[in-house]
Amino acid sequence: MAYSNSFNFGSNILISDFVIAAFERIGIYGTDVLGIHNQSAITSLNFLLSEWADKGFNLFTVEKAMFQINVGQPSYILPTSTIETPDVTASNNQRLLGGTPFSSAGGIASNAFSGTSGEACTQTSSNGYISYLYPTGTTPAVFYVGIQSNVTTSYTIVSEYSYDNVSWINNLTTPLTYYPIGQIVWWVLDSPLNVQAIRIRETGGATLDVQQIYFSNPLLSRYLTPISRQEYITYPNKLDQATPSSFYLDRQTTPTMTLWPTPDNSYQTIVYNRSTQIMDVTSINQNVNIPQRFLKAVLMALAADMALIYKPEKYIQLKPLADEAYGLAAREDTENVVLRIKPTICQT
């Protein structure tokens, strides 16, 4: 038997493929699909993907994120794509030192790992990298990358690791991100790995000017419990500093997380899971930001939407099929683990 040995259908399918297949299901074929149909389909896709956040919790939209805790600062702005934060921990991290730094584009690489304020690795050309090689036989597990810029600027950073300091593998790609001078911007690696060498590399044309780079792993964590807007507003002494035990997520257009009590110096960072919006669709030549198990759900939902506009008589047939496809995907979009219920026991 001949097999393709390929598993890339989900990553290769384009918006145009969805549009063609959706219109075929309502009886509009080939050259009858016009530019206005494509634009209508793109608009409908964005509406239906936005609606999915209202239908329930989609695992494929969950990612890890983190930010630096500032002593005495209770509230922190989260990325605007954040919908929910189901799991939040306060964390102390271990900086992984003891290696050899290198800069590809000038500057003093060791300054970025010195821990000394006022020092920086200031490169002299764009799109450079700063790497860190650990001693032979030492392969620490790196979970987090922190970057403290020496100037207020924006970088487009990737993180890469290597087992031989020659061949490099990407394990983090960040969008263009604002880096205020002196503040640590943290990233959670896609997969924590035991590595021989690791580096950050600029890809957007900027020139790296970095005070400190942190390659770290978790040392101690504390789970924070969620509280409501009403509960938070009843708490007295909101600015009293202590170890945070809870958080309030204000789900506005620009979401914020407020910690209570206001942080002291017990912990360095907040590490959290966040459910995000599905990426926008802006062109038929793009991929859609969903896993393979949801492809049929997208197709049938789009077909039903297009039928409502162009072939209303077919909508009544397609809508139940779209609901069934989403239901099947949503039931599969779960974690297959044992349910554990642990009561809280209070001692007096």
ZADO-996600 format. One record per residue (C-alpha): x negated, y, z. Coordinates in nm, 3 decimals. Layout:
N
- X; Y; Z $
...
This chain:
348
- 0.000; 0.000; 0.000 $
- -0.117; 0.351; -0.075 $
- -0.069; 0.618; 0.193 $
- -0.153; 0.987; 0.184 $
- -0.350; 0.981; 0.514 $
- -0.222; 1.337; 0.550 $
- -0.026; 1.493; 0.835 $
- -0.021; 1.851; 0.708 $
- 0.330; 1.892; 0.570 $
- 0.436; 2.106; 0.865 $
- 0.136; 2.336; 0.839 $
- 0.144; 2.362; 0.458 $
- 0.512; 2.436; 0.402 $
- 0.579; 2.800; 0.311 $
- 0.878; 3.027; 0.369 $
- 0.941; 3.003; -0.007 $
- 0.989; 2.626; 0.030 $
- 1.253; 2.682; 0.298 $
- 1.427; 2.942; 0.080 $
- 1.440; 2.715; -0.226 $
- 1.563; 2.416; -0.024 $
- 1.823; 2.626; 0.161 $
- 1.969; 2.771; -0.158 $
- 1.975; 2.425; -0.318 $
- 2.201; 2.314; -0.031 $
- 2.453; 2.583; -0.116 $
- 2.438; 2.527; -0.492 $
- 2.203; 2.804; -0.609 $
- 1.909; 2.660; -0.802 $
- 1.579; 2.757; -0.966 $
- 1.576; 3.088; -1.148 $
- 1.914; 3.179; -1.001 $
- 1.729; 3.252; -0.673 $
- 1.646; 3.621; -0.712 $
- 1.439; 3.872; -0.519 $
- 1.744; 3.988; -0.327 $
- 1.804; 3.628; -0.218 $
- 1.446; 3.602; -0.088 $
- 1.478; 3.923; 0.113 $
- 1.813; 3.813; 0.252 $
- 1.659; 3.480; 0.356 $
- 1.365; 3.652; 0.531 $
- 1.604; 3.874; 0.728 $
- 1.821; 3.577; 0.827 $
- 1.515; 3.374; 0.932 $
- 1.403; 3.649; 1.167 $
- 1.750; 3.673; 1.320 $
- 1.786; 3.299; 1.372 $
- 1.434; 3.255; 1.514 $
- 1.506; 3.540; 1.757 $
- 1.830; 3.369; 1.857 $
- 1.650; 3.047; 1.946 $
- 1.502; 3.217; 2.252 $
- 1.862; 3.254; 2.378 $
- 1.939; 2.884; 2.324 $
- 1.689; 2.756; 2.575 $
- 1.326; 2.698; 2.659 $
- 1.115; 2.593; 2.359 $
- 0.791; 2.424; 2.463 $
- 0.614; 2.523; 2.144 $
- 0.645; 2.890; 2.239 $
- 0.457; 2.846; 2.570 $
- 0.097; 2.960; 2.601 $
- -0.143; 3.034; 2.885 $
- -0.250; 3.391; 2.957 $
- -0.425; 3.580; 3.237 $
- -0.513; 3.924; 3.361 $
- -0.744; 4.081; 3.618 $
- -0.599; 4.171; 3.959 $
- -0.683; 4.519; 4.084 $
- -0.678; 4.570; 4.460 $
- -0.385; 4.793; 4.555 $
- -0.212; 4.768; 4.213 $
- 0.126; 4.589; 4.235 $
- 0.251; 4.602; 3.871 $
- 0.090; 4.487; 3.544 $
- 0.206; 4.529; 3.183 $
- 0.242; 4.201; 2.990 $
- 0.228; 4.151; 2.612 $
- 0.550; 4.270; 2.449 $
- 0.608; 3.925; 2.295 $
- 0.657; 3.776; 2.645 $
- 1.006; 3.636; 2.708 $
- 0.960; 3.447; 3.035 $
- 0.684; 3.346; 3.278 $
- 0.782; 3.005; 3.415 $
- 0.457; 2.938; 3.604 $
- 0.233; 3.194; 3.774 $
- -0.077; 3.142; 3.988 $
- -0.328; 3.367; 4.158 $
- -0.675; 3.236; 4.086 $
- -1.035; 3.273; 4.193 $
- -1.277; 3.179; 3.918 $
- -1.635; 3.056; 3.905 $
- -1.861; 3.237; 3.661 $
- -2.080; 2.984; 3.479 $
- -2.434; 3.123; 3.473 $
- -2.781; 2.970; 3.455 $
- -2.809; 2.974; 3.075 $
- -2.997; 3.164; 2.807 $
- -2.819; 3.460; 2.640 $
- -2.867; 3.567; 2.280 $
- -2.742; 3.859; 2.071 $
- -2.721; 3.832; 1.692 $
- -2.720; 4.205; 1.626 $
- -2.955; 4.382; 1.863 $
- -2.898; 4.500; 2.215 $
- -3.013; 4.325; 2.533 $
- -2.810; 4.005; 2.561 $
- -2.908; 3.937; 2.922 $
- -2.735; 4.260; 3.029 $
- -2.398; 4.101; 2.947 $
- -2.456; 3.832; 3.210 $
- -2.645; 4.030; 3.474 $
- -2.352; 4.123; 3.698 $
- -2.507; 4.469; 3.731 $
- -2.290; 4.775; 3.674 $
- -2.422; 5.032; 3.426 $
- -2.584; 4.772; 3.202 $
- -2.452; 4.661; 2.863 $
- -2.540; 4.471; 2.550 $
- -2.496; 4.732; 2.278 $
- -2.528; 4.580; 1.935 $
- -2.649; 4.777; 1.633 $
- -2.433; 4.628; 1.355 $
- -2.079; 4.504; 1.310 $
- -1.937; 4.153; 1.337 $
- -2.212; 4.027; 1.564 $
- -2.197; 3.759; 1.830 $
- -2.327; 3.713; 2.183 $
- -2.394; 3.352; 2.281 $
- -2.489; 3.164; 2.596 $
- -2.690; 2.839; 2.586 $
- -2.681; 2.617; 2.895 $
- -2.980; 2.405; 2.999 $
- -3.023; 2.060; 2.844 $
- -2.812; 1.807; 3.030 $
- -2.577; 2.076; 3.158 $
- -2.236; 2.103; 2.993 $
- -2.006; 2.306; 3.217 $
- -1.630; 2.308; 3.158 $
- -1.530; 2.653; 3.034 $
- -1.163; 2.745; 3.080 $
- -1.163; 3.126; 3.054 $
- -1.344; 3.401; 2.865 $
- -1.353; 3.753; 3.009 $
- -1.485; 4.056; 2.819 $
- -1.563; 4.388; 2.986 $
- -1.623; 4.654; 2.721 $
- -1.873; 4.937; 2.762 $
- -1.651; 5.168; 2.552 $
- -1.279; 5.212; 2.506 $
- -1.217; 5.039; 2.175 $
- -1.041; 4.750; 2.001 $
- -1.200; 4.418; 1.913 $
- -1.088; 4.115; 1.715 $
- -1.269; 3.837; 1.899 $
- -1.306; 3.468; 1.839 $
- -1.462; 3.228; 2.089 $
- -1.666; 2.939; 1.956 $
- -1.849; 2.649; 2.117 $
- -2.131; 2.421; 2.008 $
- -2.289; 2.097; 2.121 $
- -2.621; 2.170; 1.951 $
- -2.634; 2.554; 1.924 $
- -2.622; 2.512; 1.544 $
- -2.274; 2.404; 1.440 $
- -1.994; 2.611; 1.592 $
- -1.627; 2.523; 1.643 $
- -1.351; 2.779; 1.703 $
- -1.143; 2.733; 2.018 $
- -0.985; 3.079; 2.046 $
- -0.872; 3.341; 1.795 $
- -0.745; 3.670; 1.935 $
- -0.553; 3.946; 1.757 $
- -0.683; 4.302; 1.741 $
- -0.682; 4.391; 2.112 $
- -0.734; 4.712; 2.307 $
- -1.028; 4.700; 2.553 $
- -1.035; 4.989; 2.804 $
- -1.384; 5.077; 2.921 $
- -1.490; 4.888; 3.232 $
- -1.180; 4.664; 3.253 $
- -1.205; 4.286; 3.210 $
- -0.974; 4.147; 2.943 $
- -0.926; 3.773; 2.999 $
- -0.846; 3.496; 2.754 $
- -0.753; 3.133; 2.825 $
- -0.925; 2.893; 2.586 $
- -0.699; 2.671; 2.377 $
- -0.865; 2.364; 2.527 $
- -1.113; 2.370; 2.817 $
- -1.424; 2.187; 2.706 $
- -1.759; 2.080; 2.843 $
- -1.996; 2.265; 2.614 $
- -2.369; 2.310; 2.557 $
- -2.329; 2.660; 2.414 $
- -2.050; 2.914; 2.382 $
- -2.022; 3.256; 2.223 $
- -1.789; 3.544; 2.145 $
- -1.793; 3.683; 1.791 $
- -1.634; 3.997; 1.649 $
- -1.447; 3.940; 1.322 $
- -1.268; 4.268; 1.254 $
- -1.560; 4.494; 1.164 $
- -1.626; 4.647; 1.507 $
- -1.967; 4.662; 1.675 $
- -1.983; 4.487; 2.012 $
- -2.075; 4.708; 2.308 $
- -2.013; 4.491; 2.611 $
- -2.091; 4.541; 2.979 $
- -2.021; 4.185; 3.091 $
- -1.905; 3.854; 2.945 $
- -1.752; 3.596; 3.177 $
- -1.746; 3.227; 3.086 $
- -1.557; 3.081; 3.382 $
- -1.351; 2.798; 3.522 $
- -1.094; 2.791; 3.805 $
- -1.224; 2.760; 4.159 $
- -0.912; 2.809; 4.374 $
- -0.550; 2.875; 4.279 $
- -0.229; 2.968; 4.461 $
- 0.118; 2.920; 4.313 $
- 0.343; 3.227; 4.320 $
- 0.720; 3.195; 4.349 $
- 0.955; 3.406; 4.133 $
- 1.188; 3.660; 4.295 $
- 1.474; 3.864; 4.152 $
- 1.504; 4.238; 4.097 $
- 1.751; 4.254; 4.386 $
- 1.527; 4.056; 4.619 $
- 1.220; 4.267; 4.541 $
- 1.401; 4.595; 4.601 $
- 1.498; 4.481; 4.954 $
- 1.138; 4.416; 5.059 $
- 0.994; 4.677; 5.295 $
- 0.638; 4.807; 5.280 $
- 0.587; 4.726; 4.914 $
- 0.239; 4.876; 4.905 $
- 0.105; 4.687; 5.207 $
- -0.192; 4.484; 5.085 $
- -0.217; 4.108; 5.144 $
- -0.247; 3.784; 4.950 $
- 0.030; 3.778; 4.684 $
- 0.288; 3.505; 4.736 $
- 0.557; 3.597; 4.481 $
- 0.621; 3.792; 4.163 $
- 0.906; 3.979; 3.996 $
- 0.921; 3.976; 3.615 $
- 1.092; 4.288; 3.480 $
- 1.213; 4.170; 3.137 $
- 1.227; 4.502; 2.956 $
- 1.114; 4.581; 2.600 $
- 0.770; 4.616; 2.757 $
- 0.777; 4.349; 3.030 $
- 0.593; 4.398; 3.358 $
- 0.496; 4.162; 3.638 $
- 0.503; 4.299; 3.992 $
- 0.318; 4.107; 4.264 $
- 0.427; 4.096; 4.626 $
- 0.262; 4.166; 4.859 $
- 0.049; 4.418; 4.672 $
- -0.285; 4.239; 4.608 $
- -0.580; 4.266; 4.840 $
- -0.916; 4.114; 4.738 $
- -0.816; 3.752; 4.808 $
- -0.785; 3.658; 4.441 $
- -0.943; 3.781; 4.117 $
- -0.692; 3.699; 3.842 $
- -0.338; 3.594; 3.759 $
- -0.315; 3.288; 3.533 $
- 0.032; 3.221; 3.397 $
- 0.233; 3.036; 3.137 $
- 0.441; 3.261; 2.917 $
- 0.717; 3.182; 2.674 $
- 0.670; 3.401; 2.367 $
- 0.877; 3.521; 2.079 $
- 0.836; 3.323; 1.757 $
- 0.621; 3.518; 1.513 $
- 0.801; 3.740; 1.261 $
- 0.851; 3.632; 0.902 $
- 0.747; 3.911; 0.664 $
- 0.678; 3.733; 0.333 $
- 0.786; 3.418; 0.151 $
- 0.417; 3.328; 0.111 $
- 0.369; 3.276; 0.485 $
- 0.409; 2.973; 0.711 $
- 0.674; 2.969; 0.979 $
- 0.552; 2.961; 1.342 $
- 0.717; 2.634; 1.447 $
- 0.610; 2.269; 1.493 $
- 0.712; 1.995; 1.251 $
- 0.994; 1.863; 1.472 $
- 1.184; 2.190; 1.415 $
- 1.143; 2.214; 1.036 $
- 1.481; 2.058; 0.952 $
- 1.649; 2.277; 1.213 $
- 1.510; 2.590; 1.046 $
- 1.610; 2.468; 0.701 $
- 1.969; 2.383; 0.795 $
- 2.017; 2.702; 0.998 $
- 1.894; 2.908; 0.703 $
- 2.118; 2.718; 0.461 $
- 2.422; 2.783; 0.682 $
- 2.336; 3.153; 0.705 $
- 2.293; 3.182; 0.328 $
- 2.623; 2.999; 0.274 $
- 2.800; 3.249; 0.499 $
- 2.677; 3.528; 0.269 $
- 2.680; 3.372; -0.079 $
- 2.901; 3.060; -0.061 $
- 3.142; 3.098; 0.234 $
- 3.332; 2.784; 0.135 $
- 3.021; 2.575; 0.216 $
- 2.958; 2.732; 0.558 $
- 3.209; 2.509; 0.735 $
- 3.015; 2.204; 0.611 $
- 2.666; 2.331; 0.682 $
- 2.712; 2.489; 1.027 $
- 2.773; 2.154; 1.209 $
- 2.470; 2.005; 1.030 $
- 2.257; 2.302; 1.143 $
- 2.374; 2.263; 1.503 $
- 2.302; 1.889; 1.492 $
- 1.949; 1.946; 1.355 $
- 1.870; 2.199; 1.626 $
- 2.012; 1.971; 1.895 $
- 1.792; 1.680; 1.785 $
- 1.480; 1.899; 1.781 $
- 1.562; 2.060; 2.115 $
- 1.614; 1.721; 2.284 $
- 1.273; 1.612; 2.157 $
- 1.112; 1.939; 2.272 $
- 1.059; 1.817; 2.628 $
- 0.779; 1.693; 2.852 $
- 0.808; 1.319; 2.916 $
- 0.702; 1.312; 3.279 $
- 0.850; 1.183; 3.602 $
- 1.082; 1.432; 3.776 $
- 0.963; 1.505; 4.128 $
- 1.168; 1.701; 4.382 $
- 0.972; 1.820; 4.686 $
- 1.167; 1.987; 4.968 $
- 1.018; 2.274; 5.167 $
- 0.991; 2.182; 5.533 $
- 0.983; 2.470; 5.778 $
- 0.826; 2.416; 6.118 $
- 0.921; 2.625; 6.419 $
